[in-house]
Every structure is written in structure tokens, then in C-alpha cells.
Amino acid sequence: ESTTDVLFSGHLLISENGTILSENKRFQRENEIVTAIIDLDRLSSERRRNLSFRDNIALFSSPITEVTFTFTNQEIGEFNRYIPKHPFVPSDEDTRQERCEEILNIQGSALAKRLEHTGAKKVVIGISGGLDSTLALIVAVKTYELLKLPIKNIITITMPGFGTTDRTYNNAINLCNKLGTTLKEINIVEACLKHFEDIGHDPSVHDVTYENVQARERTQILMDYANKEGAILIGTGDLSELALGWCTYNGDHMSMYSVNCSVPKTLIRYLVQYAAEFKLPGEIGDILIDILYTPVSPELLPKDEKGEITQKTEDIIGPYELHDFYLYYFVRFGYPKKKIIFLAEQAFKDIYSKETIIKWYEVFIKRFFTQQFK
């Protein structure tokens, strides 16, 4: 139908909480039906969380019309709803870049406020050549530029140990030098061997004691150096590690101010990539890209004969992209196991088998609850 002012285009839409799930092509002359799979659990979660739904009940005086119906066939059929593999990461490139810029601004502004509040002029960061400490350093540099403080006031400490590889060591050294921080190198091997001797631990036994001694030695150095310089120690651990408890209690578990604790691992990769491409291009960007493609590892076990990393985190606790997927739907929406497994099957159907998805989900749930003391 139309008038001289208005045309009714026959535009059919199905949306869920503001997101369009399905729509037709407008201006069709024949009748059409569009369908979409609605996530009722998600809507219930949003209504529990967003109190404006509850508050508006008092303002809604018209009676609600209820239509009773039954389905004879409750099979879903073909599941055609798109489930993103990385729900913390916007799939649209422009939106992703905006999100990265926003997060870096949040991190930098928050750290700036902390420095102003405490009166500290210096910060200490342990640099490993890995993703998390790299992002923390990028944030610190951004903060010091914001506060117009000298970058030399950022004290970066690299602490090579039994498993440190040339690749991570060189990336850490080169990145700090290129950024212009005050770089310190403190090798922890002798101190750890002395500690093994003190507690009667055989250093050839590469158990949790062997690993945690190194993590705690590094944290002791960082804490004490921060005290010595009147600085605050910047924590580097991320949200995914916190959720899994993948940190050493009274080791890298501790800091004076953590900048990454609300950022999941899958998103950190894009933040570092964004910094490499748009904030720190050139030689620094090249270093960041190499760090980006270095296997995630705490490097607490000895390297192999070729000097390569032997301890890869995702071989031990599972792929971070799966854990971030579980974390998003478990914490954000409170979905039960059956539904999370089903959604993961849809999102990762070309990558992981159902058995693999279930295996790492069980690891996620076990670690999520048993590690909450951290």
C-alpha cells in the first residue's frame, strides 16, 4: 500500500535484543515467510541483568495478550544461526579496531589515574617476550605519553630462566630498547638452584615445585625492585588466565596494579596486532608481530636441543579460544553444560570434534571452581 508520502515495503524482520537475525528482501510482490532461531535463555539473562525491563512493568498498563499454542514437532532441524568462535572479539574489522582503541584508552586512563592517586612516578614490569607482558608494556607507554612523563621511568625487567628461549629473550630485549624504557636483566637460574638446595628439591625433577619456584622468584624480584625504586609493579595476567587459575599463587598471581585482568586472551592477540599496525608500526611493529606468533608458554621447563619452547600452555590446559568461548557463555549468560557444548559444536565444527570440546570444557569447569582462591 502507498500514499504520495509513504510506501509500505513489506520489510520482514526478526531481531533479538537489537540484533537482526533474519530479514527478507524488501519490495517483494509475493507473500513471504522468514524464520530464525531465537535464543530464549539469552533473552532471559538480559532481562535479569537489565533492570529497565522490570522497572517498565509499572508503566505498562495495557493488558498483555497471551496466545496459547503447541508444537507437534520440536526438532530444531538445520541449525542456521551464526555462532562466532570468538565472542569477545567483534567480527567486523572496523568495529574491532574501534574496540581495540577503546580498550587501550580504558587501560591507559585507568593506569594514569592510579599513578596520579599514588603519586608514583615509576612503574616496574616483568617482560617475558610473551603477549600479556607486551600488552602491559604498550599500555604503560601510552600512559606515560598521556601524563607527559619520561618513558625511562618505565623499568622493564627481563628474568631469563631454565626455559627461556632466544626468540622470547631477544624480542623482550629489542622491544624494550626500541621503546626507550629502562631495561634491567636479572638471571634467576642461580637463585632458583640455591632455593632448590635450601628446600631439598632435586632440580632434575620438573614438577610443579620446579615451575613455581621460578615464578615466585621472578615476582620477588619485581616486588622488591618496585619497593627500591618507589614504583608500582604492573601485573600482566589476563582474564582467561584468571578464570582458569593459570598463574602461580604468590607468584605472577600478585602485583600492585594489573592492567590486563579484564581482557581475555583471544582479545589480547588483536590488541597487540592493532598496536603493531596502527600505533607502533615499523621496527617495533615487526617485533610485536613476531611476539604475536610465538607459542603461548610460561617457559618454566627446559628448552629442547634446538633451543625451542617445550612447554606450550595450550597443550596442557587446552586452546584459549575454547576456554574464552566457555567463559563467555558460562559467566555472561549462565548457560548449562549441554547448551555450551552444543553452541561450541556449531562454532568449531570444522576445527574440534565433540569429544575434544567436551574434554576441554571439563578442564575449564574444574579449574574455574577449584582455582577461585586465586
SENUTOR-154312 format. One record per residue (C-alpha): residue in three letters; chain; x, y, z; residue number from 1. Coordinates in pm, 1 decimal, always signed. Example, Ala and Ser with C-alpha at 12.3 -4.5 7.8 and 13.67 -1.06 7.14 Angstrom:
2
{atom ALA, A, {+1230.0, -450.0, +780.0}, 1}
{atom SER, A, {+1367.0, -106.0, +714.0}, 2}
This chain:
374
{atom GLU, A, {+0.0, +0.0, +0.0}, 1}
{atom SER, A, {+120.1, +351.2, -67.9}, 2}
{atom THR, A, {+24.7, +714.7, -49.3}, 3}
{atom THR, A, {+201.9, +1011.6, -203.9}, 4}
{atom ASP, A, {+417.8, +1025.0, +112.9}, 5}
{atom VAL, A, {+461.5, +667.7, +233.8}, 6}
{atom LEU, A, {+524.7, +327.5, +81.3}, 7}
{atom PHE, A, {+485.1, +10.8, +290.4}, 8}
{atom SER, A, {+769.6, -201.9, +164.9}, 9}
{atom GLY, A, {+678.1, -536.1, +318.5}, 10}
{atom HIS, A, {+1009.0, -548.4, +505.3}, 11}
{atom LEU, A, {+1011.7, -855.4, +732.0}, 12}
{atom LEU, A, {+1249.6, -859.2, +1027.7}, 13}
{atom ILE, A, {+1330.5, -1095.4, +1314.5}, 14}
{atom SER, A, {+1554.0, -941.1, +1578.1}, 15}
{atom GLU, A, {+1678.4, -1046.1, +1919.8}, 16}
{atom ASN, A, {+1771.5, -779.1, +2170.5}, 17}
{atom GLY, A, {+1851.6, -533.3, +1893.2}, 18}
{atom THR, A, {+2038.9, -776.4, +1668.8}, 19}
{atom ILE, A, {+1878.1, -863.8, +1335.8}, 20}
{atom LEU, A, {+1875.8, -1240.9, +1290.2}, 21}
{atom SER, A, {+1681.2, -1264.0, +966.4}, 22}
{atom GLU, A, {+1517.4, -1034.0, +713.3}, 23}
{atom ASN, A, {+1370.5, -1052.0, +366.6}, 24}
{atom LYS, A, {+1445.2, -855.6, +55.7}, 25}
{atom ARG, A, {+1209.2, -558.7, +51.9}, 26}
{atom PHE, A, {+954.1, -471.6, -215.1}, 27}
{atom GLN, A, {+868.7, -833.6, -298.4}, 28}
{atom ARG, A, {+522.1, -868.0, -451.1}, 29}
{atom GLU, A, {+459.6, -1221.5, -328.0}, 30}
{atom ASN, A, {+392.1, -1330.5, +29.5}, 31}
{atom GLU, A, {+696.9, -1445.3, +222.8}, 32}
{atom ILE, A, {+786.4, -1619.8, +549.3}, 33}
{atom VAL, A, {+1117.5, -1563.1, +726.5}, 34}
{atom THR, A, {+1242.5, -1778.8, +1011.4}, 35}
{atom ALA, A, {+1521.5, -1757.2, +1268.0}, 36}
{atom ILE, A, {+1637.6, -1943.8, +1576.6}, 37}
{atom ILE, A, {+1579.3, -1731.2, +1888.5}, 38}
{atom ASP, A, {+1793.3, -1781.7, +2199.4}, 39}
{atom LEU, A, {+1537.7, -1757.1, +2480.7}, 40}
{atom ASP, A, {+1799.1, -1822.6, +2750.1}, 41}
{atom ARG, A, {+1995.7, -1523.0, +2629.5}, 42}
{atom LEU, A, {+1689.0, -1300.5, +2644.4}, 43}
{atom SER, A, {+1608.2, -1423.3, +2995.8}, 44}
{atom SER, A, {+1964.0, -1348.9, +3102.5}, 45}
{atom GLU, A, {+1946.4, -996.8, +2960.1}, 46}
{atom ARG, A, {+1616.2, -930.0, +3136.3}, 47}
{atom ARG, A, {+1755.6, -1047.5, +3469.2}, 48}
{atom ARG, A, {+2056.7, -822.9, +3418.5}, 49}
{atom ASN, A, {+1889.5, -514.5, +3270.9}, 50}
{atom LEU, A, {+1655.1, -376.5, +3534.8}, 51}
{atom SER, A, {+1480.9, -139.4, +3292.7}, 52}
{atom PHE, A, {+1263.3, -434.5, +3181.7}, 53}
{atom ARG, A, {+1140.4, -480.6, +3538.6}, 54}
{atom ASP, A, {+1106.4, -108.5, +3608.3}, 55}
{atom ASN, A, {+892.0, -53.1, +3299.2}, 56}
{atom ILE, A, {+630.0, -303.8, +3411.0}, 57}
{atom ALA, A, {+479.9, -38.5, +3637.7}, 58}
{atom LEU, A, {+445.7, +197.1, +3340.2}, 59}
{atom PHE, A, {+279.0, -60.4, +3117.9}, 60}
{atom SER, A, {-94.7, -50.2, +3187.9}, 61}
{atom SER, A, {-231.8, -232.1, +2882.1}, 62}
{atom PRO, A, {-317.4, -599.0, +2934.7}, 63}
{atom ILE, A, {-77.5, -845.6, +2775.3}, 64}
{atom THR, A, {-228.4, -1074.8, +2515.1}, 65}
{atom GLU, A, {-123.8, -1436.5, +2560.9}, 66}
{atom VAL, A, {-155.3, -1680.4, +2272.6}, 67}
{atom THR, A, {-151.1, -2048.9, +2367.2}, 68}
{atom PHE, A, {-7.2, -2290.3, +2114.0}, 69}
{atom THR, A, {+168.4, -2625.8, +2090.6}, 70}
{atom PHE, A, {+430.9, -2768.3, +1857.7}, 71}
{atom THR, A, {+383.3, -3111.9, +1713.4}, 72}
{atom ASN, A, {+748.6, -3122.6, +1606.8}, 73}
{atom GLN, A, {+1005.9, -2967.0, +1838.7}, 74}
{atom GLU, A, {+1313.5, -3068.4, +1640.2}, 75}
{atom ILE, A, {+1538.1, -2773.4, +1554.7}, 76}
{atom GLY, A, {+1614.3, -2910.6, +1210.6}, 77}
{atom GLU, A, {+1904.5, -2736.5, +1039.9}, 78}
{atom PHE, A, {+2077.9, -2505.3, +1288.9}, 79}
{atom ASN, A, {+2139.6, -2198.8, +1073.0}, 80}
{atom ARG, A, {+2217.7, -1942.1, +1341.3}, 81}
{atom TYR, A, {+2569.5, -1798.8, +1327.0}, 82}
{atom ILE, A, {+2773.3, -1864.8, +1642.0}, 83}
{atom PRO, A, {+3103.3, -1670.6, +1648.7}, 84}
{atom LYS, A, {+3415.5, -1861.6, +1751.7}, 85}
{atom HIS, A, {+3549.2, -1563.6, +1943.7}, 86}
{atom PRO, A, {+3253.1, -1395.4, +2116.1}, 87}
{atom PHE, A, {+3476.4, -1142.1, +2294.1}, 88}
{atom VAL, A, {+3612.8, -1020.1, +1959.2}, 89}
{atom PRO, A, {+3397.0, -819.5, +1713.6}, 90}
{atom SER, A, {+3391.4, -996.0, +1378.0}, 91}
{atom ASP, A, {+3363.2, -671.2, +1179.8}, 92}
{atom GLU, A, {+3710.0, -525.6, +1122.7}, 93}
{atom ASP, A, {+3609.0, -160.7, +1168.3}, 94}
{atom THR, A, {+3422.0, -239.1, +1489.1}, 95}
{atom ARG, A, {+3718.0, -448.1, +1609.5}, 96}
{atom GLN, A, {+3956.7, -158.4, +1556.1}, 97}
{atom GLU, A, {+3724.0, +76.5, +1743.8}, 98}
{atom ARG, A, {+3702.4, -175.8, +2028.3}, 99}
{atom CYS, A, {+4080.8, -209.9, +2044.7}, 100}
{atom GLU, A, {+4124.2, +166.7, +2058.4}, 101}
{atom GLU, A, {+3860.8, +191.8, +2330.2}, 102}
{atom ILE, A, {+4024.5, -80.1, +2541.7}, 103}
{atom LEU, A, {+4370.4, +75.1, +2514.3}, 104}
{atom ASN, A, {+4220.5, +409.0, +2617.1}, 105}
{atom ILE, A, {+4048.1, +248.0, +2915.5}, 106}
{atom GLN, A, {+4364.9, +70.0, +3025.5}, 107}
{atom GLY, A, {+4582.0, +377.9, +2979.6}, 108}
{atom SER, A, {+4341.0, +614.7, +3154.9}, 109}
{atom ALA, A, {+4295.9, +376.0, +3446.9}, 110}
{atom LEU, A, {+4671.0, +337.1, +3497.3}, 111}
{atom ALA, A, {+4717.2, +713.8, +3469.0}, 112}
{atom LYS, A, {+4460.2, +766.1, +3743.6}, 113}
{atom ARG, A, {+4636.6, +509.6, +3963.4}, 114}
{atom LEU, A, {+4974.2, +679.2, +3917.1}, 115}
{atom GLU, A, {+4826.3, +1020.3, +3995.8}, 116}
{atom HIS, A, {+4645.3, +884.8, +4300.9}, 117}
{atom THR, A, {+4951.6, +712.3, +4446.9}, 118}
{atom GLY, A, {+5196.0, +981.6, +4343.3}, 119}
{atom ALA, A, {+5423.4, +718.5, +4188.4}, 120}
{atom LYS, A, {+5639.7, +834.8, +3900.6}, 121}
{atom LYS, A, {+5778.8, +494.5, +3808.2}, 122}
{atom VAL, A, {+5639.8, +153.5, +3721.3}, 123}
{atom VAL, A, {+5804.6, -188.6, +3705.9}, 124}
{atom ILE, A, {+5702.0, -454.1, +3452.5}, 125}
{atom GLY, A, {+5840.4, -804.4, +3411.0}, 126}
{atom ILE, A, {+5893.5, -859.8, +3037.9}, 127}
{atom SER, A, {+5897.0, -1215.9, +2905.0}, 128}
{atom GLY, A, {+5858.8, -1166.8, +2531.0}, 129}
{atom GLY, A, {+5502.9, -1301.7, +2556.8}, 130}
{atom LEU, A, {+5166.4, -1148.1, +2469.1}, 131}
{atom ASP, A, {+5047.9, -1039.5, +2813.0}, 132}
{atom SER, A, {+5358.2, -854.5, +2928.2}, 133}
{atom THR, A, {+5385.1, -698.0, +2582.3}, 134}
{atom LEU, A, {+5034.3, -554.6, +2608.3}, 135}
{atom ALA, A, {+5104.3, -429.5, +2961.5}, 136}
{atom LEU, A, {+5414.1, -251.6, +2831.6}, 137}
{atom ILE, A, {+5218.6, -95.7, +2542.0}, 138}
{atom VAL, A, {+4962.7, +33.0, +2793.2}, 139}
{atom ALA, A, {+5236.6, +171.2, +3018.7}, 140}
{atom VAL, A, {+5398.4, +358.9, +2727.7}, 141}
{atom LYS, A, {+5059.2, +500.9, +2628.7}, 142}
{atom THR, A, {+5000.8, +609.4, +2989.2}, 143}
{atom TYR, A, {+5336.9, +783.5, +3018.4}, 144}
{atom GLU, A, {+5274.9, +967.6, +2694.0}, 145}
{atom LEU, A, {+4935.4, +1071.1, +2830.8}, 146}
{atom LEU, A, {+5089.4, +1200.4, +3154.8}, 147}
{atom LYS, A, {+5388.5, +1351.3, +2970.1}, 148}
{atom LEU, A, {+5629.2, +1152.8, +3186.8}, 149}
{atom PRO, A, {+5964.5, +1019.2, +3057.8}, 150}
{atom ILE, A, {+5948.4, +666.0, +2916.0}, 151}
{atom LYS, A, {+6273.1, +596.1, +3107.6}, 152}
{atom ASN, A, {+6056.1, +588.6, +3421.0}, 153}
{atom ILE, A, {+5916.1, +258.1, +3295.1}, 154}
{atom ILE, A, {+6151.7, -3.7, +3439.7}, 155}
{atom THR, A, {+6133.4, -325.2, +3239.4}, 156}
{atom ILE, A, {+6297.8, -632.8, +3385.9}, 157}
{atom THR, A, {+6367.3, -948.1, +3188.8}, 158}
{atom MET, A, {+6446.7, -1253.7, +3401.1}, 159}
{atom PRO, A, {+6575.3, -1544.2, +3191.2}, 160}
{atom GLY, A, {+6546.7, -1887.7, +3348.1}, 161}
{atom PHE, A, {+6571.0, -2257.2, +3265.3}, 162}
{atom GLY, A, {+6321.9, -2247.1, +2978.5}, 163}
{atom THR, A, {+6384.5, -1903.2, +2827.1}, 164}
{atom THR, A, {+6436.5, -1927.9, +2451.9}, 165}
{atom ASP, A, {+6641.5, -1697.2, +2231.2}, 166}
{atom ARG, A, {+6326.9, -1589.9, +2047.1}, 167}
{atom THR, A, {+6138.3, -1461.2, +2353.2}, 168}
{atom TYR, A, {+6454.7, -1321.8, +2513.4}, 169}
{atom ASN, A, {+6556.4, -1124.6, +2204.7}, 170}
{atom ASN, A, {+6203.2, -998.2, +2144.5}, 171}
{atom ALA, A, {+6182.8, -875.6, +2504.0}, 172}
{atom ILE, A, {+6521.8, -700.5, +2487.0}, 173}
{atom ASN, A, {+6462.6, -546.0, +2145.4}, 174}
{atom LEU, A, {+6112.2, -424.6, +2229.7}, 175}
{atom CYS, A, {+6223.7, -250.9, +2549.7}, 176}
{atom ASN, A, {+6524.0, -90.7, +2379.5}, 177}
{atom LYS, A, {+6316.7, +34.8, +2086.3}, 178}
{atom LEU, A, {+6053.4, +182.5, +2317.7}, 179}
{atom GLY, A, {+6318.8, +352.8, +2529.4}, 180}
{atom THR, A, {+6242.8, +201.5, +2870.4}, 181}
{atom THR, A, {+6499.0, +145.1, +3146.3}, 182}
{atom LEU, A, {+6587.4, -219.3, +3090.0}, 183}
{atom LYS, A, {+6729.0, -450.0, +3357.0}, 184}
{atom GLU, A, {+6829.8, -813.5, +3313.5}, 185}
{atom ILE, A, {+6834.8, -1041.5, +3616.9}, 186}
{atom ASN, A, {+6902.5, -1410.0, +3553.5}, 187}
{atom ILE, A, {+6712.2, -1627.7, +3802.4}, 188}
{atom VAL, A, {+6891.1, -1961.0, +3743.7}, 189}
{atom GLU, A, {+7143.7, -1938.7, +4030.4}, 190}
{atom ALA, A, {+6883.8, -1809.8, +4277.7}, 191}
{atom CYS, A, {+6644.1, -2093.3, +4188.4}, 192}
{atom LEU, A, {+6917.7, -2358.0, +4219.2}, 193}
{atom LYS, A, {+7005.4, -2220.5, +4563.1}, 194}
{atom HIS, A, {+6640.1, -2234.2, +4663.5}, 195}
{atom PHE, A, {+6610.0, -2594.4, +4541.2}, 196}
{atom GLU, A, {+6906.9, -2673.3, +4764.6}, 197}
{atom ASP, A, {+6750.3, -2490.0, +5060.1}, 198}
{atom ILE, A, {+6421.2, -2681.8, +5038.8}, 199}
{atom GLY, A, {+6579.4, -3012.2, +4938.0}, 200}
{atom HIS, A, {+6427.9, -3033.0, +4589.9}, 201}
{atom ASP, A, {+6600.3, -3225.1, +4312.5}, 202}
{atom PRO, A, {+6626.6, -2980.6, +4016.3}, 203}
{atom SER, A, {+6611.6, -3273.7, +3773.7}, 204}
{atom VAL, A, {+6250.9, -3333.4, +3885.7}, 205}
{atom HIS, A, {+6048.8, -3096.9, +3668.7}, 206}
{atom ASP, A, {+5730.9, -3091.8, +3876.4}, 207}
{atom VAL, A, {+5506.7, -2809.3, +3998.6}, 208}
{atom THR, A, {+5767.6, -2712.6, +4260.9}, 209}
{atom TYR, A, {+6030.0, -2673.2, +3989.2}, 210}
{atom GLU, A, {+5798.2, -2444.0, +3794.6}, 211}
{atom ASN, A, {+5657.3, -2240.8, +4082.2}, 212}
{atom VAL, A, {+5996.2, -2166.4, +4235.8}, 213}
{atom GLN, A, {+6081.2, -1976.0, +3917.4}, 214}
{atom ALA, A, {+5751.1, -1785.2, +3908.6}, 215}
{atom ARG, A, {+5785.5, -1684.2, +4273.6}, 216}
{atom GLU, A, {+6150.0, -1584.7, +4232.5}, 217}
{atom ARG, A, {+6053.5, -1356.1, +3947.4}, 218}
{atom THR, A, {+5770.7, -1196.8, +4146.4}, 219}
{atom GLN, A, {+6000.4, -1145.2, +4446.8}, 220}
{atom ILE, A, {+6249.1, -961.9, +4225.0}, 221}
{atom LEU, A, {+5978.1, -745.0, +4070.9}, 222}
{atom MET, A, {+5816.6, -658.7, +4404.4}, 223}
{atom ASP, A, {+6146.2, -575.6, +4571.8}, 224}
{atom TYR, A, {+6272.2, -372.4, +4276.8}, 225}
{atom ALA, A, {+5945.8, -174.6, +4278.1}, 226}
{atom ASN, A, {+5998.5, -102.9, +4650.0}, 227}
{atom LYS, A, {+6357.8, +0.5, +4583.1}, 228}
{atom GLU, A, {+6253.0, +247.9, +4312.3}, 229}
{atom GLY, A, {+5937.1, +375.7, +4481.2}, 230}
{atom ALA, A, {+5746.5, +233.2, +4187.0}, 231}
{atom ILE, A, {+5432.0, +25.0, +4145.5}, 232}
{atom LEU, A, {+5450.7, -322.5, +3995.5}, 233}
{atom ILE, A, {+5226.5, -363.4, +3691.9}, 234}
{atom GLY, A, {+5055.9, -702.8, +3671.5}, 235}
{atom THR, A, {+5031.2, -866.6, +3330.6}, 236}
{atom GLY, A, {+4792.0, -1161.5, +3380.9}, 237}
{atom ASP, A, {+4475.6, -1167.1, +3168.6}, 238}
{atom LEU, A, {+4110.9, -1261.3, +3224.0}, 239}
{atom SER, A, {+4145.3, -1608.1, +3069.4}, 240}
{atom GLU, A, {+4435.4, -1696.7, +3299.3}, 241}
{atom LEU, A, {+4242.4, -1569.6, +3599.9}, 242}
{atom ALA, A, {+3936.4, -1775.3, +3508.8}, 243}
{atom LEU, A, {+4147.6, -2089.5, +3478.6}, 244}
{atom GLY, A, {+4377.3, -2009.6, +3771.1}, 245}
{atom TRP, A, {+4669.6, -2041.9, +3527.5}, 246}
{atom CYS, A, {+4907.7, -1843.9, +3745.9}, 247}
{atom THR, A, {+5129.7, -1924.4, +4042.9}, 248}
{atom TYR, A, {+4978.4, -1839.8, +4379.0}, 249}
{atom ASN, A, {+5201.7, -1579.2, +4545.1}, 250}
{atom GLY, A, {+5387.0, -1562.9, +4214.0}, 251}
{atom ASP, A, {+5266.0, -1394.3, +3895.8}, 252}
{atom HIS, A, {+4927.2, -1412.1, +4067.1}, 253}
{atom MET, A, {+5025.3, -1091.2, +4251.6}, 254}
{atom SER, A, {+5104.3, -733.1, +4153.1}, 255}
{atom MET, A, {+5035.1, -380.4, +4274.8}, 256}
{atom TYR, A, {+4811.7, -290.4, +3980.9}, 257}
{atom SER, A, {+4702.8, -518.4, +3697.7}, 258}
{atom VAL, A, {+4609.1, -371.8, +3360.3}, 259}
{atom ASN, A, {+4504.7, -688.1, +3171.3}, 260}
{atom CYS, A, {+4281.1, -863.3, +3424.0}, 261}
{atom SER, A, {+3958.0, -782.8, +3234.1}, 262}
{atom VAL, A, {+4091.2, -868.6, +2887.7}, 263}
{atom PRO, A, {+4054.0, -1228.4, +2758.9}, 264}
{atom LYS, A, {+4340.9, -1396.1, +2577.2}, 265}
{atom THR, A, {+4166.8, -1406.5, +2237.0}, 266}
{atom LEU, A, {+4117.4, -1029.6, +2250.1}, 267}
{atom ILE, A, {+4474.3, -959.8, +2365.2}, 268}
{atom ARG, A, {+4601.7, -1103.1, +2037.8}, 269}
{atom TYR, A, {+4402.1, -844.7, +1844.0}, 270}
{atom LEU, A, {+4508.8, -562.2, +2075.7}, 271}
{atom VAL, A, {+4875.8, -640.0, +2013.8}, 272}
{atom GLN, A, {+4811.8, -672.7, +1640.6}, 273}
{atom TYR, A, {+4623.5, -340.2, +1640.3}, 274}
{atom ALA, A, {+4914.4, -172.9, +1819.8}, 275}
{atom ALA, A, {+5159.4, -321.4, +1568.5}, 276}
{atom GLU, A, {+4963.1, -197.4, +1268.5}, 277}
{atom PHE, A, {+4831.6, +141.9, +1384.8}, 278}
{atom LYS, A, {+5015.1, +258.5, +1696.9}, 279}
{atom LEU, A, {+5372.3, +133.2, +1668.6}, 280}
{atom PRO, A, {+5440.9, +43.5, +1304.4}, 281}
{atom GLY, A, {+5788.4, -14.2, +1165.1}, 282}
{atom GLU, A, {+6060.3, -193.5, +1359.2}, 283}
{atom ILE, A, {+5859.3, -205.9, +1682.7}, 284}
{atom GLY, A, {+5558.6, -335.8, +1491.5}, 285}
{atom ASP, A, {+5769.6, -614.0, +1341.7}, 286}
{atom ILE, A, {+5875.5, -723.3, +1691.6}, 287}
{atom LEU, A, {+5512.6, -719.1, +1805.7}, 288}
{atom ILE, A, {+5408.0, -937.2, +1511.9}, 289}
{atom ASP, A, {+5677.6, -1193.5, +1595.7}, 290}
{atom ILE, A, {+5560.7, -1196.4, +1957.5}, 291}
{atom LEU, A, {+5208.3, -1246.9, +1828.2}, 292}
{atom TYR, A, {+5311.3, -1567.4, +1650.2}, 293}
{atom THR, A, {+5524.0, -1705.9, +1934.6}, 294}
{atom PRO, A, {+5358.8, -2007.5, +2105.3}, 295}
{atom VAL, A, {+5199.1, -1915.3, +2438.4}, 296}
{atom SER, A, {+5422.0, -2056.4, +2713.4}, 297}
{atom PRO, A, {+5533.4, -1978.4, +3070.2}, 298}
{atom GLU, A, {+5876.6, -2116.8, +2968.4}, 299}
{atom LEU, A, {+5927.6, -2285.9, +3305.1}, 300}
{atom LEU, A, {+6053.7, -2617.2, +3166.8}, 301}
{atom PRO, A, {+6393.8, -2655.3, +2994.9}, 302}
{atom LYS, A, {+6400.7, -2586.5, +2619.8}, 303}
{atom ASP, A, {+6476.1, -2866.2, +2373.0}, 304}
{atom GLU, A, {+6804.3, -2947.1, +2197.1}, 305}
{atom LYS, A, {+6727.3, -2689.3, +1928.7}, 306}
{atom GLY, A, {+6658.4, -2419.3, +2187.1}, 307}
{atom GLU, A, {+6284.5, -2423.3, +2116.4}, 308}
{atom ILE, A, {+5991.2, -2397.2, +2357.9}, 309}
{atom THR, A, {+5889.3, -2736.2, +2503.3}, 310}
{atom GLN, A, {+5609.8, -2619.5, +2732.5}, 311}
{atom LYS, A, {+5313.2, -2490.4, +2534.6}, 312}
{atom THR, A, {+5026.1, -2372.8, +2750.3}, 313}
{atom GLU, A, {+4750.9, -2480.1, +2512.3}, 314}
{atom ASP, A, {+4886.7, -2836.3, +2503.3}, 315}
{atom ILE, A, {+4840.3, -2850.3, +2881.4}, 316}
{atom ILE, A, {+4515.4, -2667.2, +2956.5}, 317}
{atom GLY, A, {+4357.4, -2658.5, +2611.8}, 318}
{atom PRO, A, {+4300.3, -2397.3, +2338.9}, 319}
{atom TYR, A, {+4235.4, -2048.8, +2472.1}, 320}
{atom GLU, A, {+3976.2, -1989.4, +2201.8}, 321}
{atom LEU, A, {+3768.3, -2271.7, +2351.1}, 322}
{atom HIS, A, {+3817.9, -2153.0, +2708.9}, 323}
{atom ASP, A, {+3719.5, -1797.3, +2617.4}, 324}
{atom PHE, A, {+3412.8, -1936.1, +2440.9}, 325}
{atom TYR, A, {+3314.1, -2131.4, +2754.3}, 326}
{atom LEU, A, {+3390.7, -1833.5, +2977.2}, 327}
{atom TYR, A, {+3169.1, -1600.9, +2774.4}, 328}
{atom TYR, A, {+2860.5, -1819.7, +2772.8}, 329}
{atom PHE, A, {+2907.9, -1962.0, +3122.9}, 330}
{atom VAL, A, {+2969.4, -1635.1, +3309.4}, 331}
{atom ARG, A, {+2794.3, -1382.5, +3087.3}, 332}
{atom PHE, A, {+2472.2, -1580.3, +3031.7}, 333}
{atom GLY, A, {+2484.9, -1868.1, +3279.3}, 334}
{atom TYR, A, {+2424.3, -2135.2, +3015.8}, 335}
{atom PRO, A, {+2427.7, -2501.1, +3128.4}, 336}
{atom LYS, A, {+2682.6, -2753.3, +3004.3}, 337}
{atom LYS, A, {+2456.0, -2909.7, +2742.4}, 338}
{atom LYS, A, {+2388.2, -2577.2, +2573.0}, 339}
{atom ILE, A, {+2750.2, -2456.1, +2581.8}, 340}
{atom ILE, A, {+2868.7, -2784.4, +2430.1}, 341}
{atom PHE, A, {+2603.1, -2758.2, +2159.2}, 342}
{atom LEU, A, {+2699.7, -2398.6, +2073.0}, 343}
{atom ALA, A, {+3070.3, -2488.3, +2070.2}, 344}
{atom GLU, A, {+2995.9, -2774.4, +1829.2}, 345}
{atom GLN, A, {+2831.0, -2528.1, +1592.0}, 346}
{atom ALA, A, {+3104.2, -2264.6, +1619.3}, 347}
{atom PHE, A, {+3401.2, -2502.0, +1593.8}, 348}
{atom LYS, A, {+3254.0, -2783.3, +1383.1}, 349}
{atom ASP, A, {+3535.3, -2760.3, +1128.2}, 350}
{atom ILE, A, {+3810.7, -2745.8, +1393.7}, 351}
{atom TYR, A, {+3735.9, -2961.4, +1700.4}, 352}
{atom SER, A, {+3545.7, -3286.1, +1749.2}, 353}
{atom LYS, A, {+3267.2, -3312.6, +2005.8}, 354}
{atom GLU, A, {+3493.5, -3529.6, +2223.8}, 355}
{atom THR, A, {+3763.1, -3259.6, +2220.6}, 356}
{atom ILE, A, {+3511.8, -2987.8, +2302.3}, 357}
{atom ILE, A, {+3376.0, -3186.5, +2598.2}, 358}
{atom LYS, A, {+3727.8, -3273.0, +2721.2}, 359}
{atom TRP, A, {+3839.1, -2911.6, +2744.1}, 360}
{atom TYR, A, {+3503.5, -2797.2, +2882.2}, 361}
{atom GLU, A, {+3552.7, -3036.4, +3173.0}, 362}
{atom VAL, A, {+3901.1, -2889.5, +3226.5}, 363}
{atom PHE, A, {+3755.7, -2538.1, +3217.9}, 364}
{atom ILE, A, {+3483.7, -2612.0, +3474.1}, 365}
{atom LYS, A, {+3719.1, -2797.6, +3707.7}, 366}
{atom ARG, A, {+3980.8, -2522.5, +3701.8}, 367}
{atom PHE, A, {+3723.1, -2242.5, +3717.6}, 368}
{atom PHE, A, {+3588.8, -2365.9, +4051.1}, 369}
{atom THR, A, {+3895.5, -2522.6, +4213.2}, 370}
{atom GLN, A, {+4115.5, -2219.1, +4137.9}, 371}
{atom GLN, A, {+3884.6, -1948.2, +4269.8}, 372}
{atom PHE, A, {+4105.0, -1898.9, +4578.2}, 373}
{atom LYS, A, {+4335.0, -1713.0, +4337.3}, 374}
